[in-house]
Structure formats: structure tokens, C-alpha cells
Amino acid sequence: MCDKHTLPATVEGLQGSRRRRVWELGQNSHCPLVGVALPLGVLRKLVERVTGGRLLHDDYDIHVGAVSECALRNPLSEAIQKELERRYAGDIARFRAARSEDEVAALWTQAVADGKVPGAFWAGLTHPRCTPGLEQRMCRDIHMVQHQAGACVRADMDKVKALMADHARLLRELEKAQQRCQLLQKEKSAQAACHEQQMMQARAAAIAKDTDIHQLRGALAELQAAVPELDARTRLANRVAQLEAREQALRGQVAALKEERDAARAAQAVAEAMQPSPAPVAAARLDAVEAPVRLFRRSVLCVGGRSGSVPVYRDVVERVGAQFAHHDGGLEDSAGQLDASLAAADLVICQTGCISHHAYWRVKDHCKRTGKRCIFIDKPSASSLLKSLQEVATAEN
């Protein structure tokens, strides 16, 4: 008489709510169940734990032995039962909602389509509404799934071989790239060492220059301490040299202009002798201002004015016997020359319309401090200059 646990459940017994155990399944279901639902590593650990020692058998012998043990209730089949229940608890809960064979079949079909076979296979086989026909169908489906998996494995193997070939090629390219990088690294290291050496030399040269500068500053300080007011004397000597050079240039300029004036007067006299004509108004005015003798040998400085009118200003001033000097008011001539020209002048004529603000205030300040006569002309013209000279001559006479 057989043990009650070794008999498979009948269809009438399946109408209850109790799920079947692994040893209650058909023998045709044990092989695909163990092969699909239990990874080989997990199966080997279960068998070793039950047997109490390490197995030296290969994976096929362990699989065959486990399949044969699942036909009866024993420690190994019970361990397999617990492992399957623990591993696929989520699938069991999902299949528990099925109330008929069709619903179980629908869940199984969906699991096969989704590729989630192992848990659905265990949950479907042990479901109370799983009939022998559905069990046989599930075994056929799992058989085909294994064939498809084998085909996929073969395709994956081809892909793996291709990937391994690409991997080998990439390794060779990587090795070449690493060699190039090593060569570049050596080259850059040599360049960096050369640059570092050049930088050290530059630092040494800079330190030497700083040392020389420090020594020269010390020597300069000693000289300044030995000679009182050295800076002031140096500035005064430079200023004197500038003034002397300016005076020499002005004297040469005055001599040249006088020669040009005499030549022009001679030419004009010859022309007037050959063809007498009435004198222009400007010449009459110039002759009128030649009378004041107090402007003879006086230095008249004209500050500002248009550059094209400077020869006219010079002729007007020299007609009254004075020496002419001109400064453009800071447009091209330096401010230092203005101070020297102001110091050498007896009379200053400032044309405010053609002069910078800085030069204007320097002229005004100098004349105020020294009490020197200064005439400010708004419109830069020869007639304005003639009128100003007449006023000066009248005031001095």
C-alpha cells in the first residue's frame, strides 16, 4: 500500500483551496521544474545542506538525483518545496487571485509572453485549479521555451564571439594608444624639465637684478646724503640747460626772422618805387604803431592764436621795435616751455579764444604774482593785436 503523500492529487481533490506540493506533481513536471525554477548553484547548495557534505558530482548528476527525489516526500523534496515557496512568493500571490482553470491559463500565457517563466511555472503547477491538461500544456510550453532559450543562447554566443573579436581589436588599439601616450608623456616631461630649468635661470637673473638695484639704491642714498639738496640742484641744472637751449633757439629764430623781414621790406620798397600805389589799411595801422619808442627792445610773448596767423603777429610786434616770442598754449609746445617764456617776457598777450584752460590759468597766475602786464584778447586777429599794442603804448607814454 502506497503512502498517502506519494499519490498525485486527483481532479476532484483540486477543487479545494490547498496548493499542491512538489511531490504531489506529475513526474513529467519535476524535470522542467527543477531545471527552470532552481538555478544550478542554488540546487547544489540545497543538496549539500541536506546530505551534510560537499558533492563531487557534476551538475547533470545533481539535477537527475534531485528530479528523482521530488517524486517522494523526503528531506530534499521538502527543502526544494521551501526554497520554491520563498523564491516565488510574489508569483504565488499573483496566481492566487485566479478562480478557474482559464484564469490560471491566462496568467501562464501572459507570463510566457513577458518572459517571466520560472515563478509562473511553479505558481501555476501548484495552483488548486491546475488540471492535468493544463499541467501538460504548461510542460509543453516550457519545453518550447527551453528550445527558444537554447536558440537565443546560440545567438548570444555568436554575439559574444563578435564582441570578443571587437574586444581584442580594441585592446590592440588601446595598447597602441597607450604607447603613443607614453611617448607624448616622455616628450612633455622633457619639455617641462627644460622649461623648469629656464624658469630657474630667469629667477636667478631676476634675483641678481634685484640685488644690483638694491645696491644701486643704497649707493644713490649715500650720494644724496653726502650732497645736500642734490635733487633740487639737479632739477635746477636741467632747467637752466633747457632755458639756455630755448634762448639760443629763440635768438636764432629772431635773427632769421629779422633777415626775412629786412629782405621783405627791401623787396617791398623796390616794388613801391617801381609802381607807387596807396598803402593798404593794415600797413597804415602798422605804421601808426611804430611811434611808441617805449616798446623798443622789449620782449612781447603771444600765448595762443591760430598757427597761420603767427607770422602776422610777429610782423606786427617787430614793427613796433619789440622782440616777438610765441607759445601755442599747450597744443604742441610743452607746459615747461610756457613757464620759461613767461619769465623772459616783458609783456604778455593772451588770446583766450585759442588756448587751453591749463595754459590760461598759468598765464594769469604768473602775471598776477609778478605784476607783469598781461593783455587778454578774445578774438585772435591782427587788428586786435594792433589795438592792444596801441593801448599799451598809450598807457606807458
Solvent accessible surface area in square Angstrom, and as a share of the most:
residue,aa,sasa,rsa
1,M,245,1.10
2,C,91,0.55
3,D,79,0.41
4,K,160,0.68
5,H,60,0.27
6,T,42,0.24
7,L,100,0.50
8,P,86,0.54
9,A,36,0.28
10,T,86,0.50
11,V,68,0.39
12,E,138,0.62
13,G,55,0.53
14,L,7,0.03
15,Q,106,0.47
16,G,39,0.38
17,S,106,0.68
18,R,136,0.50
19,R,42,0.15
20,R,12,0.04
21,R,78,0.29
22,V,0,0.00
23,W,12,0.04
24,E,17,0.08
25,L,6,0.03
26,G,26,0.25
27,Q,140,0.62
28,N,133,0.68
29,S,1,0.01
30,H,3,0.01
31,C,65,0.39
32,P,18,0.11
33,L,0,0.00
34,V,1,0.01
35,G,44,0.42
36,V,34,0.20
37,A,0,0.00
38,L,3,0.02
39,P,65,0.41
40,L,95,0.47
41,G,46,0.44
42,V,35,0.20
43,L,1,0.01
44,R,64,0.23
45,K,142,0.60
46,L,4,0.02
47,V,15,0.08
48,E,42,0.19
49,R,159,0.58
50,V,56,0.32
51,T,86,0.50
52,G,69,0.67
53,G,38,0.37
54,R,205,0.75
55,L,32,0.16
56,L,165,0.82
57,H,108,0.48
58,D,83,0.43
59,D,64,0.33
60,Y,155,0.59
61,D,69,0.35
62,I,12,0.06
63,H,33,0.15
64,V,70,0.40
65,G,31,0.30
66,A,1,0.01
67,V,29,0.17
68,S,69,0.44
69,E,73,0.33
70,C,0,0.00
71,A,26,0.20
72,L,97,0.48
73,R,111,0.40
74,N,28,0.14
75,P,95,0.60
76,L,16,0.08
77,S,0,0.00
78,E,60,0.27
79,A,14,0.11
80,I,0,0.00
81,Q,17,0.08
82,K,149,0.63
83,E,20,0.09
84,L,1,0.00
85,E,50,0.23
86,R,158,0.58
87,R,86,0.31
88,Y,26,0.10
89,A,58,0.45
90,G,57,0.55
91,D,30,0.16
92,I,10,0.05
93,A,54,0.42
94,R,97,0.35
95,F,1,0.01
96,R,138,0.50
97,A,76,0.59
98,A,5,0.04
99,R,169,0.62
100,S,43,0.28
101,E,70,0.31
102,D,112,0.58
103,E,77,0.34
104,V,0,0.00
105,A,13,0.10
106,A,61,0.47
107,L,45,0.23
108,W,1,0.00
109,T,68,0.39
110,Q,101,0.45
111,A,4,0.03
112,V,48,0.28
113,A,82,0.63
114,D,79,0.41
115,G,57,0.55
116,K,135,0.57
117,V,10,0.06
118,P,45,0.28
119,G,5,0.05
120,A,0,0.00
121,F,0,0.00
122,W,0,0.00
123,A,1,0.01
124,G,0,0.00
125,L,0,0.00
126,T,0,0.00
127,H,10,0.04
128,P,12,0.07
129,R,66,0.24
130,C,0,0.00
131,T,29,0.17
132,P,77,0.48
133,G,48,0.46
134,L,4,0.02
135,E,17,0.08
136,Q,112,0.50
137,R,85,0.31
138,M,0,0.00
139,C,22,0.13
140,R,133,0.48
141,D,40,0.21
142,I,1,0.00
143,H,97,0.43
144,M,105,0.47
145,V,36,0.21
146,Q,76,0.34
147,H,104,0.46
148,Q,111,0.49
149,A,49,0.38
150,G,25,0.24
151,A,45,0.35
152,C,75,0.45
153,V,85,0.49
154,R,157,0.57
155,A,48,0.37
156,D,70,0.36
157,M,97,0.43
158,D,91,0.47
159,K,128,0.54
160,V,62,0.36
161,K,128,0.54
162,A,56,0.44
163,L,115,0.57
164,M,123,0.55
165,A,62,0.48
166,D,60,0.31
167,H,105,0.47
168,A,40,0.31
169,R,103,0.38
170,L,95,0.47
171,L,87,0.44
172,R,136,0.50
173,E,82,0.37
174,L,92,0.46
175,E,97,0.43
176,K,121,0.51
177,A,30,0.23
178,Q,90,0.40
179,Q,94,0.42
180,R,141,0.52
181,C,80,0.48
182,Q,104,0.46
183,L,118,0.59
184,L,100,0.50
185,Q,123,0.55
186,K,141,0.60
187,E,89,0.40
188,K,118,0.50
189,S,61,0.40
190,A,65,0.51
191,Q,75,0.33
192,A,58,0.45
193,A,63,0.49
194,C,62,0.37
195,H,108,0.48
196,E,85,0.38
197,Q,108,0.48
198,Q,100,0.44
199,M,90,0.40
200,M,117,0.52
201,Q,110,0.49
202,A,61,0.47
203,R,139,0.51
204,A,59,0.46
205,A,50,0.38
206,A,50,0.39
207,I,114,0.58
208,A,52,0.41
209,K,132,0.56
210,D,88,0.46
211,T,61,0.35
212,D,77,0.40
213,I,80,0.40
214,H,138,0.62
215,Q,113,0.50
216,L,123,0.61
217,R,166,0.61
218,G,35,0.33
219,A,47,0.36
220,L,90,0.45
221,A,55,0.42
222,E,125,0.56
223,L,105,0.52
224,Q,74,0.33
225,A,86,0.67
226,A,76,0.59
227,V,52,0.30
228,P,92,0.58
229,E,128,0.57
230,L,55,0.27
231,D,76,0.39
232,A,34,0.26
233,R,139,0.51
234,T,65,0.38
235,R,155,0.57
236,L,118,0.59
237,A,61,0.47
238,N,79,0.40
239,R,85,0.31
240,V,77,0.44
241,A,58,0.45
242,Q,114,0.51
243,L,65,0.32
244,E,105,0.47
245,A,65,0.50
246,R,54,0.20
247,E,80,0.36
248,Q,128,0.57
249,A,60,0.47
250,L,40,0.20
251,R,152,0.55
252,G,44,0.42
253,Q,80,0.36
254,V,23,0.13
255,A,51,0.40
256,A,48,0.38
257,L,34,0.17
258,K,79,0.34
259,E,122,0.55
260,E,108,0.48
261,R,52,0.19
262,D,73,0.38
263,A,62,0.48
264,A,62,0.48
265,R,90,0.33
266,A,58,0.45
267,A,64,0.50
268,Q,83,0.37
269,A,57,0.44
270,V,89,0.51
271,A,59,0.46
272,E,88,0.40
273,A,84,0.65
274,M,159,0.71
275,Q,139,0.62
276,P,113,0.71
277,S,79,0.51
278,P,128,0.80
279,A,71,0.55
280,P,86,0.54
281,V,104,0.59
282,A,62,0.48
283,A,18,0.14
284,A,53,0.41
285,R,117,0.43
286,L,17,0.08
287,D,78,0.40
288,A,66,0.51
289,V,2,0.01
290,E,61,0.27
291,A,76,0.59
292,P,16,0.10
293,V,106,0.61
294,R,125,0.45
295,L,2,0.01
296,F,95,0.40
297,R,216,0.79
298,R,65,0.24
299,S,22,0.14
300,V,1,0.00
301,L,0,0.00
302,C,1,0.00
303,V,0,0.00
304,G,0,0.00
305,G,7,0.07
306,R,138,0.50
307,S,100,0.65
308,G,66,0.63
309,S,25,0.16
310,V,23,0.13
311,P,86,0.54
312,V,70,0.40
313,Y,1,0.00
314,R,22,0.08
315,D,46,0.24
316,V,2,0.01
317,V,0,0.00
318,E,11,0.05
319,R,43,0.16
320,V,0,0.00
321,G,22,0.21
322,A,5,0.04
323,Q,87,0.39
324,F,6,0.02
325,A,15,0.12
326,H,33,0.15
327,H,1,0.00
328,D,20,0.11
329,G,0,0.00
330,G,42,0.40
331,L,128,0.64
332,E,159,0.71
333,D,45,0.23
334,S,60,0.39
335,A,43,0.33
336,G,40,0.38
337,Q,68,0.30
338,L,2,0.01
339,D,42,0.22
340,A,10,0.08
341,S,6,0.04
342,L,1,0.00
343,A,72,0.56
344,A,73,0.56
345,A,4,0.03
346,D,60,0.31
347,L,4,0.02
348,V,0,0.00
349,I,0,0.00
350,C,0,0.00
351,Q,2,0.01
352,T,43,0.25
353,G,53,0.51
354,C,35,0.21
355,I,29,0.14
356,S,40,0.26
357,H,154,0.69
358,H,116,0.52
359,A,4,0.03
360,Y,51,0.19
361,W,150,0.53
362,R,62,0.23
363,V,0,0.00
364,K,84,0.36
365,D,73,0.38
366,H,24,0.11
367,C,10,0.06
368,K,170,0.72
369,R,164,0.60
370,T,71,0.41
371,G,66,0.63
372,K,43,0.18
373,R,108,0.40
374,C,26,0.16
375,I,20,0.10
376,F,84,0.35
377,I,12,0.06
378,D,107,0.55
379,K,153,0.65
380,P,17,0.11
381,S,43,0.28
382,A,34,0.26
383,S,54,0.35
384,S,25,0.16
385,L,1,0.00
386,L,9,0.04
387,K,129,0.55
388,S,8,0.05
389,L,1,0.01
390,Q,72,0.32
391,E,91,0.41
392,V,1,0.01
393,A,5,0.04
394,T,104,0.61
395,A,67,0.52
396,E,48,0.22
397,N,119,0.61
